[in-house]
Amino acid sequence: MSSASSASVYDLIVIGSGPAGQRAAIYGAKLGKRVALVEMREVVGGACINTGTIPSKTMREAVLHLSGYNYRSIYGMNYRVKERITMADLAFRVQHVIKTEIDVTEAQLSRNNIEMFTGVASFEDPTHLRVTNSRGSNVYEAKNIIIATGTKPASSAKVPINGNTIINSDLVLDLKQLPKTMIVVGGGVIGVEYTCMFAALGVRVTLIERRPRLLEFADQEIVEALSYHLRDSRVTMRLNEEVESVEENEDGTVTANLESRKKVQGDALLYAVGRQGNVDELELKNIGVESDERGRIPVDKDYRTKCPTVFAVGDVIGFPSLASVSMEQGRIAGARAFGDETILSNPSFYPYGIWTIPEISFLGKTEEQLTEEDVPYEVGVAYYREIARGQIRGDTTGRLKLIFHRENKSILGVHIIGEGASELLHIGQAVMALGGNVDYFVDTVFNYPTLAECYKVAAFNGLNRLRRND
């Protein structure tokens, strides 16, 4: 075993170069510390840039552009920018964006003098990491270590992934051609996002979900609106159904056998039921840390594990598994590792973005949560079809929902479905974080015509309801 000399001790080593790992490493470097980053891939960026967030959102943008989806309400249902869209068309745009993002990330790490090691990291003890690659292995010493290894698609013995007709979310762009029919197993964020994309391309999708509704953590009214759009896009939803087995047929198609004895057939099947933490090679037992059955590592409020010198951040610690939140977790862990308590972050103001078609974004409480907590609330709604900008953009199906306290009128939640939702949400986020109430939106002048006007319309709508009910 080779080991690092005391002269080469790092103040911080970060395992994983995704959003969480990048921010943790950069924050440590900004404090003037000696920082190294270990990445098992030959390229930086983790799953976020290479197989997850960036590829899927870029593919969505390509789908919307090439299919002309956003303008069909104006130019007719047959409107398309490109008549025959291929998987190569989608992959072209994705690869362009991935390359740019990798270049940007590498430049950031280099600019901050962060040393890069390529290989698989494993713990020797709480302050020593072995990094193994095709050229051998080395052991490095660090005063603090941050685990940011992310996740991979979960697998099931019932679903034999073949990389051709039966795929997971990492393999979507490996499809040789656009299928005419597709089965998506899993009604969580990833499954529903890809369902929307393929449906927008004219693929007949059957979505199978074992729970009674999609996206259970989101507001029920918003999810119902999304479900309506899915059905309108000829998506068949099989809720309360579980897959018993999947088989490849001689003609190249795939059959999903359900526990209810139904059979669903398609040209391809996407298995998108959860993700698994990348912890198998870490040798966590050597530092007295255990992960759960999903590979999630337990941490405290400062993202410290049971081992005092080791932190964990990002998707590997579980919900909410959002790139934006992972970045903040990495920043906080980087600060706490060096005793910096000045960074304070309020998770109740973290936004959620789901890039379905149309997209969904929200923060704060849902109606269901507030009802359960016996909080007196009122709701105001604005529909894109009532807003000039909605008509101009051709999106007449979106809506913005404001939930506020009946007595002090403080904003309790903002829930949006419609194109631009994830950007529009940040106005509500700022007002909530700064302690504003619903009167702010009534008294503020917004640019015209913009979707931001939805806040004013929703505020008036909610206050009018409040007056009628008093």
C-alpha positions as CSV (number, residue, x, y, z in Angstrom):
1,M,0.0,0.0,0.0
2,S,1.4,3.4,-1.0
3,S,0.5,6.3,1.2
4,A,0.7,10.1,1.1
5,S,3.4,11.8,3.0
6,S,2.5,14.5,5.6
7,A,3.6,17.1,3.1
8,S,0.9,16.1,0.7
9,V,-2.0,16.1,3.1
10,Y,-5.1,17.7,1.6
11,D,-7.4,19.9,3.6
12,L,-10.3,18.5,1.6
13,I,-10.9,15.7,-0.9
14,V,-14.3,15.5,-2.6
15,I,-15.5,12.3,-4.2
16,G,-17.6,13.0,-7.3
17,S,-17.6,16.0,-9.6
18,G,-21.4,16.5,-10.1
19,P,-23.2,19.7,-8.9
20,A,-22.7,18.9,-5.1
21,G,-19.1,17.9,-5.5
22,Q,-18.2,20.9,-7.6
23,R,-19.6,23.4,-5.2
24,A,-18.0,21.7,-2.2
25,A,-14.6,21.7,-3.8
26,I,-14.8,25.3,-5.0
27,Y,-16.0,26.6,-1.6
28,G,-13.0,24.9,0.1
29,A,-10.7,26.4,-2.5
30,K,-12.2,29.8,-2.0
31,L,-11.2,29.5,1.7
32,G,-7.6,29.1,0.6
33,K,-7.5,25.3,1.4
34,R,-5.7,22.6,-0.6
35,V,-8.5,20.7,-2.3
36,A,-8.6,17.6,-4.6
37,L,-11.5,16.1,-6.4
38,V,-11.9,12.4,-7.4
39,E,-14.0,11.5,-10.4
40,M,-14.4,7.9,-11.7
41,R,-15.4,9.1,-15.2
42,E,-12.9,10.4,-17.7
43,V,-15.0,13.6,-17.8
44,V,-16.3,15.8,-15.1
45,G,-19.9,16.7,-14.3
46,G,-21.2,13.5,-12.9
47,A,-24.6,12.1,-13.8
48,C,-26.0,15.6,-13.9
49,I,-24.0,16.7,-17.0
50,N,-23.4,13.3,-18.6
51,T,-26.5,11.2,-18.3
52,G,-29.1,12.9,-16.2
53,T,-30.3,16.5,-15.8
54,I,-28.5,18.2,-18.7
55,P,-29.1,15.5,-21.4
56,S,-32.8,15.1,-20.4
57,K,-33.5,18.8,-20.3
58,T,-31.6,19.4,-23.6
59,M,-33.5,16.5,-25.2
60,R,-36.8,18.1,-24.0
61,E,-35.8,21.4,-25.6
62,A,-35.0,19.6,-28.9
63,V,-38.3,17.8,-28.8
64,L,-40.3,21.0,-28.2
65,H,-38.4,22.8,-31.0
66,L,-38.4,20.1,-33.7
67,S,-42.0,18.9,-33.0
68,G,-43.4,22.5,-33.0
69,Y,-45.4,21.4,-29.9
70,N,-45.6,24.9,-28.3
71,Y,-47.1,26.5,-31.4
72,R,-49.7,23.9,-32.4
73,S,-52.5,25.9,-30.7
74,I,-51.7,28.7,-33.2
75,Y,-50.6,27.0,-36.4
76,G,-52.6,23.8,-36.1
77,M,-52.1,20.3,-34.7
78,N,-50.1,19.2,-37.8
79,Y,-47.5,22.0,-37.4
80,R,-43.9,20.6,-37.2
81,V,-40.5,22.1,-37.7
82,K,-39.1,18.8,-38.9
83,E,-41.3,16.1,-40.4
84,R,-39.3,13.0,-39.5
85,I,-37.5,13.5,-36.2
86,T,-34.9,10.9,-35.4
87,M,-33.0,9.9,-32.3
88,A,-29.9,11.3,-34.0
89,D,-31.6,14.8,-34.2
90,L,-32.1,14.7,-30.5
91,A,-28.6,13.4,-29.7
92,F,-26.9,16.1,-31.8
93,R,-28.2,18.9,-29.6
94,V,-27.6,17.0,-26.4
95,Q,-23.9,16.2,-27.2
96,H,-23.3,19.9,-28.1
97,V,-24.6,21.1,-24.7
98,I,-22.8,18.3,-22.8
99,K,-19.4,19.2,-24.3
100,T,-19.9,22.9,-23.5
101,E,-20.9,22.2,-19.9
102,I,-17.9,19.9,-19.4
103,D,-15.6,22.6,-20.7
104,V,-17.2,25.2,-18.3
105,T,-16.8,22.9,-15.3
106,E,-13.2,22.0,-16.1
107,A,-12.4,25.6,-16.4
108,Q,-14.0,26.4,-13.1
109,L,-12.1,23.7,-11.3
110,S,-8.8,24.6,-12.9
111,R,-9.3,28.3,-12.1
112,N,-9.7,27.4,-8.5
113,N,-6.5,25.3,-8.4
114,I,-8.4,22.1,-7.5
115,E,-6.4,19.0,-8.3
116,M,-8.2,16.3,-10.2
117,F,-7.8,12.5,-9.8
118,T,-9.5,10.0,-12.2
119,G,-10.5,6.7,-10.6
120,V,-12.7,4.9,-8.1
121,A,-12.3,6.1,-4.5
122,S,-12.5,3.8,-1.5
123,F,-11.9,4.5,2.2
124,E,-8.9,3.0,4.0
125,D,-9.9,4.9,7.2
126,P,-11.5,8.2,8.1
127,T,-8.7,10.3,6.6
128,H,-7.2,8.1,3.9
129,L,-8.7,7.4,0.4
130,R,-7.5,4.9,-2.1
131,V,-8.0,6.0,-5.7
132,T,-7.9,3.1,-8.2
133,N,-7.8,3.4,-12.0
134,S,-6.4,1.5,-15.0
135,R,-2.9,2.6,-14.1
136,G,-2.9,1.3,-10.5
137,S,-3.8,2.9,-7.2
138,N,-2.6,5.6,-4.8
139,V,-3.6,6.5,-1.3
140,Y,-4.2,10.1,-0.4
141,E,-4.7,11.7,3.0
142,A,-7.2,14.4,3.8
143,K,-8.3,16.2,7.0
144,N,-11.9,16.3,5.6
145,I,-13.6,14.2,2.9
146,I,-17.0,14.9,1.2
147,I,-18.9,12.1,-0.5
148,A,-20.8,13.4,-3.5
149,T,-21.0,10.2,-5.6
150,G,-24.6,10.6,-6.7
151,T,-26.9,7.8,-7.9
152,K,-27.4,5.4,-10.8
153,P,-30.7,4.0,-12.2
154,A,-32.1,1.3,-9.9
155,S,-32.4,-2.2,-11.4
156,S,-34.8,-5.0,-11.0
157,A,-34.5,-8.7,-11.6
158,K,-38.0,-8.5,-13.2
159,V,-36.7,-6.1,-15.9
160,P,-33.8,-7.4,-18.0
161,I,-32.1,-4.2,-19.4
162,N,-30.6,-5.0,-22.8
163,G,-29.6,-1.5,-23.9
164,N,-31.7,-1.9,-27.1
165,T,-35.4,-2.3,-26.5
166,I,-35.4,-2.4,-22.7
167,I,-33.5,0.6,-21.3
168,N,-33.1,2.7,-18.2
169,S,-32.8,6.5,-18.2
170,D,-29.1,6.5,-18.8
171,L,-29.6,4.7,-22.1
172,V,-32.4,6.7,-23.7
173,L,-30.2,8.3,-26.3
174,D,-28.8,4.9,-27.2
175,L,-32.2,4.0,-28.8
176,K,-31.4,3.2,-32.5
177,Q,-34.7,4.7,-33.7
178,L,-37.8,6.5,-32.3
179,P,-40.3,3.7,-31.3
180,K,-43.9,3.9,-32.5
181,T,-45.1,2.6,-29.1
182,M,-43.4,2.7,-25.7
183,I,-43.9,1.4,-22.2
184,V,-42.6,3.6,-19.3
185,V,-42.4,1.9,-15.9
186,G,-42.4,4.4,-13.1
187,G,-44.5,7.5,-12.5
188,G,-41.9,9.5,-10.7
189,V,-40.1,12.6,-12.0
190,I,-37.9,10.8,-14.5
191,G,-40.6,8.5,-15.9
192,V,-43.1,11.2,-16.3
193,E,-40.6,13.6,-17.9
194,Y,-39.6,11.0,-20.6
195,T,-43.3,10.1,-21.0
196,C,-44.1,13.7,-21.9
197,M,-41.1,13.9,-24.4
198,F,-41.9,10.8,-26.3
199,A,-45.7,11.6,-26.4
200,A,-44.9,15.1,-27.8
201,L,-43.0,13.2,-30.6
202,G,-46.1,11.2,-31.4
203,V,-45.1,8.0,-29.7
204,R,-48.0,6.1,-28.1
205,V,-46.9,5.7,-24.5
206,T,-48.3,3.5,-21.8
207,L,-47.2,4.7,-18.3
208,I,-47.3,2.1,-15.5
209,E,-47.2,3.3,-11.9
210,R,-47.9,1.2,-8.8
211,R,-49.2,4.2,-6.8
212,P,-52.7,5.7,-7.2
213,R,-51.4,9.0,-8.6
214,L,-48.3,10.5,-10.3
215,L,-45.8,12.7,-8.5
216,E,-47.3,12.2,-5.0
217,F,-45.2,15.0,-3.4
218,A,-46.7,17.7,-5.8
219,D,-50.0,19.6,-5.4
220,Q,-52.9,17.3,-6.4
221,E,-54.6,19.9,-8.6
222,I,-51.4,20.6,-10.6
223,V,-50.8,16.8,-11.0
224,E,-54.5,16.4,-12.2
225,A,-53.8,19.2,-14.8
226,L,-50.7,17.3,-16.0
227,S,-52.6,14.0,-16.1
228,Y,-55.2,15.7,-18.4
229,H,-52.4,16.8,-20.7
230,L,-50.9,13.4,-20.8
231,R,-54.2,11.8,-21.7
232,D,-54.8,14.5,-24.3
233,S,-51.4,13.5,-25.8
234,R,-52.8,9.9,-26.1
235,V,-50.8,8.5,-23.1
236,T,-52.4,5.5,-21.5
237,M,-51.9,5.6,-17.7
238,R,-52.0,2.3,-15.8
239,L,-52.1,3.5,-12.1
240,N,-52.2,1.1,-9.1
241,E,-50.5,-1.5,-11.3
242,E,-47.2,-3.3,-10.8
243,V,-45.0,-5.1,-13.3
244,E,-44.5,-8.8,-12.6
245,S,-42.1,-9.5,-15.5
246,V,-40.8,-8.2,-18.7
247,E,-40.0,-10.3,-21.8
248,E,-38.6,-9.7,-25.2
249,N,-40.7,-11.1,-28.1
250,E,-39.4,-12.8,-31.2
251,D,-40.6,-9.9,-33.4
252,G,-38.4,-7.5,-31.4
253,T,-41.2,-6.0,-29.3
254,V,-41.4,-6.0,-25.5
255,T,-44.2,-7.2,-23.3
256,A,-44.8,-6.1,-19.7
257,N,-46.8,-8.6,-17.7
258,L,-48.6,-6.9,-14.8
259,E,-49.6,-8.5,-11.5
260,S,-53.2,-7.8,-12.4
261,R,-52.7,-10.3,-15.3
262,K,-52.9,-7.5,-17.9
263,K,-50.3,-7.5,-20.7
264,V,-48.9,-4.3,-22.2
265,Q,-46.9,-4.5,-25.4
266,G,-44.6,-1.9,-27.0
267,D,-41.6,-1.4,-29.3
268,A,-39.5,-0.4,-26.3
269,L,-39.6,-0.2,-22.6
270,L,-38.1,2.4,-20.3
271,Y,-37.6,1.3,-16.7
272,A,-37.5,4.4,-14.4
273,V,-38.4,3.2,-10.9
274,G,-36.1,5.1,-8.6
275,R,-32.3,5.4,-8.3
276,Q,-29.6,3.8,-6.2
277,G,-26.8,5.5,-4.4
278,N,-23.3,5.0,-5.8
279,V,-21.8,3.6,-2.6
280,D,-20.7,0.0,-3.6
281,E,-17.0,0.8,-4.0
282,L,-16.6,3.3,-1.2
283,E,-15.9,0.7,1.5
284,L,-18.0,2.7,4.0
285,K,-17.5,0.0,6.6
286,N,-13.9,1.2,7.0
287,I,-15.2,4.5,8.5
288,G,-18.1,3.0,10.5
289,V,-20.8,4.4,8.1
290,E,-23.8,2.4,6.7
291,S,-26.1,3.2,3.8
292,D,-29.7,2.1,3.6
293,E,-31.1,-0.4,1.1
294,R,-31.3,2.3,-1.6
295,G,-27.6,3.3,-1.0
296,R,-28.5,6.5,0.8
297,I,-26.1,7.8,3.4
298,P,-27.6,9.3,6.6
299,V,-26.3,12.7,7.6
300,D,-27.0,15.5,10.2
301,K,-28.1,19.0,9.5
302,D,-24.6,20.0,8.5
303,Y,-24.3,17.0,6.2
304,R,-21.8,15.2,8.5
305,T,-22.0,11.4,8.6
306,K,-21.4,9.3,11.7
307,C,-17.7,9.7,11.0
308,P,-16.7,13.3,12.1
309,T,-14.2,13.9,9.2
310,V,-16.6,12.7,6.5
311,F,-19.6,14.5,5.0
312,A,-22.1,13.4,2.3
313,V,-24.1,15.6,0.0
314,G,-26.3,15.5,-3.1
315,D,-28.4,12.6,-4.5
316,V,-26.5,10.0,-2.4
317,I,-28.2,11.3,0.7
318,G,-31.7,11.0,-0.8
319,F,-34.7,13.4,-1.2
320,P,-35.1,15.9,-2.8
321,S,-32.3,14.8,-5.3
322,L,-32.4,18.1,-7.2
323,A,-29.2,19.5,-8.8
324,S,-30.0,23.0,-7.4
325,V,-30.3,21.7,-3.8
326,S,-27.3,19.4,-4.3
327,M,-25.2,22.5,-5.1
328,E,-26.3,24.2,-1.9
329,Q,-25.7,21.1,0.2
330,G,-22.2,21.0,-1.3
331,R,-21.5,24.6,-0.4
332,I,-22.8,24.2,3.1
333,A,-20.7,21.0,3.7
334,G,-17.6,22.7,2.3
335,A,-18.2,25.5,4.8
336,R,-18.9,23.3,7.8
337,A,-15.8,21.2,7.1
338,F,-13.7,24.2,8.0
339,G,-15.9,25.5,10.9
340,D,-17.6,28.2,8.8
341,E,-21.1,28.6,10.4
342,T,-21.9,31.8,8.5
343,I,-23.7,30.1,5.6
344,L,-27.4,29.7,6.5
345,S,-29.9,28.2,4.1
346,N,-33.6,27.6,4.5
347,P,-34.8,24.4,2.9
348,S,-38.5,25.5,3.1
349,F,-37.7,28.0,0.3
350,Y,-36.0,25.5,-2.0
351,P,-37.8,25.4,-5.4
352,Y,-38.8,22.3,-7.2
353,G,-38.7,22.0,-11.0
354,I,-40.2,19.1,-13.0
355,W,-39.5,19.3,-16.7
356,T,-42.7,17.6,-17.9
357,I,-44.6,19.0,-20.9
358,P,-45.9,21.5,-19.7
359,E,-43.4,22.0,-17.0
360,I,-44.2,22.1,-13.3
361,S,-42.5,24.2,-10.6
362,F,-43.5,24.9,-7.0
363,L,-42.3,25.7,-3.5
364,G,-43.9,25.9,-0.1
365,K,-46.9,23.8,1.1
366,T,-49.5,22.0,-0.9
367,E,-53.3,22.3,-0.2
368,E,-53.2,18.7,1.1
369,Q,-50.4,19.5,3.6
370,L,-52.1,22.7,4.9
371,T,-55.4,20.8,5.3
372,E,-53.6,18.1,7.3
373,E,-51.9,20.8,9.5
374,D,-55.2,22.7,10.1
375,V,-53.8,25.9,8.7
376,P,-56.5,28.4,7.5
377,Y,-55.7,29.2,3.9
378,E,-57.1,30.7,0.7
379,V,-56.2,30.1,-2.9
380,G,-55.9,32.4,-5.9
381,V,-55.5,31.1,-9.4
382,A,-54.5,32.7,-12.7
383,Y,-54.8,31.0,-16.0
384,Y,-52.3,31.6,-18.9
385,R,-55.3,31.9,-21.3
386,E,-56.3,35.1,-19.4
387,I,-52.9,36.6,-19.7
388,A,-51.9,38.3,-22.9
389,R,-48.4,36.7,-22.8
390,G,-50.0,33.3,-22.6
391,Q,-51.9,34.0,-25.9
392,I,-48.8,35.4,-27.6
393,R,-46.8,32.3,-26.6
394,G,-49.5,29.9,-27.6
395,D,-49.7,28.4,-24.1
396,T,-53.3,28.7,-23.1
397,T,-53.3,25.7,-20.7
398,G,-50.9,26.9,-18.0
399,R,-52.0,28.1,-14.6
400,L,-50.4,29.7,-11.5
401,K,-51.8,29.0,-8.0
402,L,-51.1,31.1,-5.0
403,I,-51.8,29.7,-1.5
404,F,-51.9,32.3,1.3
405,H,-52.8,32.4,5.0
406,R,-56.4,33.6,5.5
407,E,-55.5,35.8,8.5
408,N,-52.1,37.4,7.9
409,K,-52.1,36.8,4.1
410,S,-48.5,35.4,4.1
411,I,-47.6,33.3,1.1
412,L,-47.7,29.6,2.0
413,G,-47.1,28.1,-1.4
414,V,-46.7,28.8,-5.1
415,H,-47.6,26.1,-7.6
416,I,-47.3,26.5,-11.4
417,I,-47.9,24.4,-14.5
418,G,-47.1,25.8,-17.9
419,E,-44.1,26.7,-20.0
420,G,-41.7,29.0,-18.1
421,A,-43.0,27.7,-14.8
422,S,-39.5,27.1,-13.4
423,E,-38.4,30.6,-14.1
424,L,-41.7,32.3,-13.1
425,L,-41.6,30.6,-9.7
426,H,-38.6,32.6,-8.6
427,I,-40.7,35.8,-8.2
428,G,-42.9,34.0,-5.6
429,Q,-39.8,32.5,-4.0
430,A,-38.2,35.9,-3.4
431,V,-41.4,37.4,-1.9
432,M,-41.8,34.4,0.4
433,A,-38.2,34.4,1.5
434,L,-38.4,38.2,2.3
435,G,-41.6,37.8,4.3
436,G,-43.9,39.5,1.9
437,N,-47.7,38.7,1.7
438,V,-50.3,38.6,-1.1
439,D,-50.8,42.4,-1.0
440,Y,-47.3,42.7,-2.6
441,F,-48.5,41.3,-5.9
442,V,-51.6,43.5,-5.9
443,D,-49.5,46.7,-5.4
444,T,-46.7,45.8,-7.8
445,V,-46.6,46.8,-11.4
446,F,-45.3,44.0,-13.7
447,N,-44.1,44.4,-17.2
448,Y,-46.8,43.9,-19.8
449,P,-47.3,41.6,-21.5
450,T,-45.5,39.0,-19.3
451,L,-46.4,35.8,-17.5
452,A,-45.4,37.6,-14.3
453,E,-48.8,39.2,-14.4
454,C,-50.2,35.9,-13.3
455,Y,-49.1,36.8,-9.8
456,K,-51.3,39.9,-9.8
457,V,-54.3,38.1,-11.3
458,A,-54.0,35.2,-8.8
459,A,-53.6,37.6,-5.9
460,F,-56.8,39.5,-6.9
461,N,-58.6,36.2,-7.4
462,G,-57.7,34.9,-4.0
463,L,-58.5,38.2,-2.2
464,N,-61.9,38.3,-3.9
465,R,-62.6,34.8,-2.6
466,L,-61.5,35.9,0.9
467,R,-63.9,38.8,0.8
468,R,-66.8,36.7,-0.5
469,N,-66.2,34.1,2.2
470,D,-66.0,36.6,5.1
